[in-house]
Amino acid sequence: MSPPQSRITEIVCHVLEIDEDEITESSRFVEDHDADSLRSIEIVSLLEHEFDIVIDQANLSRMVNLAGVRSVLAETPGFPG
């Protein structure tokens, strides 16, 4: 896994307060890991800060799991991944 991809996983797991082996690409943050809207906002904020990007709010509804986060970030201008 590339460094940016590893860092995405680290950030998400930190916010969700879970170990990296507890999350999969398809496990849903809310349903599977008891995240609430504040945690979702924190994930977005930390990702924007870490990678010096701005995530389009229109894409937030797609960021429900790691796969969705990776997809949105891949489409975000300036993302190094």
Sequence and secondary structure as in RCSB ss.txt:
>XXXX:A:sequence
MSPPQSRITEIVCHVLEIDEDEITESSRFVEDHDADSLRSIEIVSLLEHEFDIVIDQANLSRMVNLAGVRSVLAE
TPGFPG
>XXXX:A:secstr
  HHHHHHHHHHHHHHT  GGG  SS  HHHHH   HHHHHHHHHHHHHHHT    GGGGGG SSHHHHHHHHHH
STT   
